[in-house]
Amino acid sequence: MQEVVYRIIGVIRSPHRSPAGTPIQPAGARGLRGTVELLPEYREFLRDLEGFSHVILLYHFHLAGESKPLVRPYMDEDTHGLFATRSPARPNKIGLSVVKLIGIENGVLQVEDVDVIDGSPLRDIKPYVKRFDYPGETKEGWLEARIHKLENSTADGRFSHGVDQ
């Protein structure tokens, strides 16, 4: 299969300096602010984005370790298949976060509910559109019994370079 190469279009800045202690989802990072700094050649791409309340950030998990087929996620003691989790140690290390867009100035997005580690390379930005992205009623699989732990859960570094999963 052909190799796919992505360009980094910017960097995400946040108060989270290392994997350990970082909220594990935007819902666990309520009110935490950060910025998204685009490279100069991509700033014009932001035109008309300010009318959206939220954006989807696609980024590279630059500190994640190697992926394994089975992992023990943060909110469970049991192992699950990697694709049934939100573990950052993925084959392609693609991160996705839906954050609140506060404002845009000079190619810098002010965002809130940031669960991303500072310095994460940005791959893409998409506007969040409820009618496109919200599928209606959903099921949360094995997480249904544990979802109440989210607001108090942070990463412990288990999916980082050199840390056993």
C-alpha positions in Angstrom: 0.0 0.0 0.0 1.2 3.5 -0.8 2.6 5.6 2.1 0.6 8.7 3.1 2.5 11.8 4.3 0.8 14.7 6.0 2.0 18.3 6.4 2.0 19.8 9.8 0.0 23.1 9.5 0.7 24.5 13.0 1.1 23.7 16.7 -1.3 23.4 19.6 -0.3 25.2 22.8 -1.8 24.3 26.2 -1.1 24.2 29.9 -0.4 20.4 29.7 3.4 19.9 29.5 3.5 16.1 29.7 1.2 13.1 29.2 0.9 12.4 32.9 -1.8 14.6 34.5 -3.3 15.7 31.2 -7.1 15.3 31.0 -8.1 12.4 28.8 -10.9 14.0 26.8 -12.1 17.6 26.2 -15.1 16.9 28.6 -12.5 16.4 31.4 -10.7 19.7 30.4 -13.7 22.0 30.8 -12.6 25.6 31.0 -8.9 24.9 30.2 -7.7 27.3 27.6 -5.1 27.0 24.9 -4.1 28.3 21.5 -3.7 26.8 18.0 -1.0 28.6 16.1 -1.1 28.1 12.3 2.0 28.4 10.1 1.8 31.7 8.1 1.0 29.9 4.8 -2.2 28.4 6.3 -3.6 31.5 8.0 -5.9 32.5 5.0 -7.4 29.0 5.4 -9.1 30.3 8.6 -11.4 32.7 6.7 -15.1 32.3 7.9 -14.2 29.9 10.7 -15.0 32.5 13.4 -18.8 31.9 12.9 -18.5 28.4 14.4 -18.7 27.7 18.2 -16.5 24.6 18.1 -13.8 23.1 16.0 -12.4 19.6 15.5 -8.6 19.5 15.9 -6.7 16.7 14.2 -3.2 16.4 15.5 -0.2 14.1 16.0 0.3 12.2 19.3 4.0 13.2 19.2 4.7 11.7 22.7 2.8 8.4 22.3 4.5 5.1 22.4 4.1 2.2 20.1 0.6 0.7 19.6 -0.4 -2.7 20.8 -3.5 -4.7 19.9 -4.7 -4.8 23.5 -4.5 -2.0 26.0 -5.7 -1.1 29.5 -7.4 2.3 29.1 -7.4 5.0 31.8 -10.9 4.4 33.1 -10.8 0.6 33.3 -8.8 -2.2 34.8 -9.5 -4.6 32.0 -7.8 -4.7 28.6 -9.6 -3.9 25.4 -8.8 -3.9 21.8 -7.0 -0.7 20.9 -9.7 0.4 18.4 -12.3 0.1 21.3 -10.4 2.8 23.2 -9.2 6.3 22.9 -5.5 5.4 23.7 -3.0 7.8 22.1 -0.6 4.9 21.3 -2.2 4.1 17.9 -0.8 2.8 14.6 -1.1 6.3 13.0 -1.0 8.4 16.2 -3.9 10.6 15.1 -5.5 12.7 17.8 -9.0 14.2 17.6 -10.4 16.8 20.0 -13.6 18.9 19.7 -12.8 22.2 21.4 -14.7 25.5 21.9 -13.6 28.3 19.6 -13.2 31.5 21.6 -11.7 33.7 18.9 -9.2 34.1 16.1 -6.5 36.7 15.7 -3.5 36.8 13.4 -3.6 33.1 12.6 -4.0 32.1 16.2 -7.1 30.4 17.5 -8.1 30.9 21.1 -9.7 27.6 22.3 -11.2 26.1 25.4 -11.6 22.6 26.8 -8.2 21.7 25.6 -7.0 18.1 26.4 -4.0 18.2 24.1 -0.3 18.2 25.2 1.6 21.4 24.6 3.5 21.4 21.3 1.4 18.8 19.6 1.8 19.1 15.8 -1.5 20.1 14.2 -2.6 18.2 11.1 -6.0 19.8 10.3 -8.9 21.8 11.6 -12.6 21.3 10.7 -15.6 23.1 12.0 -17.8 21.1 14.3 -21.4 21.0 12.8 -23.9 19.3 15.1 -26.1 18.2 12.2 -23.2 16.6 10.5 -21.2 15.2 13.4 -23.8 14.3 16.1 -25.4 11.0 15.1 -28.3 11.2 17.6 -28.7 8.4 20.2 -25.5 6.5 20.7 -24.1 3.6 22.8 -20.9 3.8 24.7 -19.9 0.1 24.9 -17.7 -0.9 27.8 -17.4 2.8 28.8 -21.1 3.1 29.8 -20.4 1.8 33.3 -17.3 4.0 33.7 -18.1 7.2 32.0 -18.9 8.9 35.3 -15.1 8.8 36.0 -14.3 11.1 33.1 -14.2 14.5 34.8 -11.7 13.2 37.5 -9.6 11.1 35.1 -6.2 12.2 33.8 -3.5 10.4 31.9 -0.8 8.7 33.9 1.7 8.4 31.1 1.2 4.7 30.4 0.9 5.3 26.6 4.0 7.5 26.3 7.4 6.6 24.9 9.3 4.1 27.1 6.3 3.4 29.5 4.9 -0.1 29.6 1.2 -0.4 28.6 
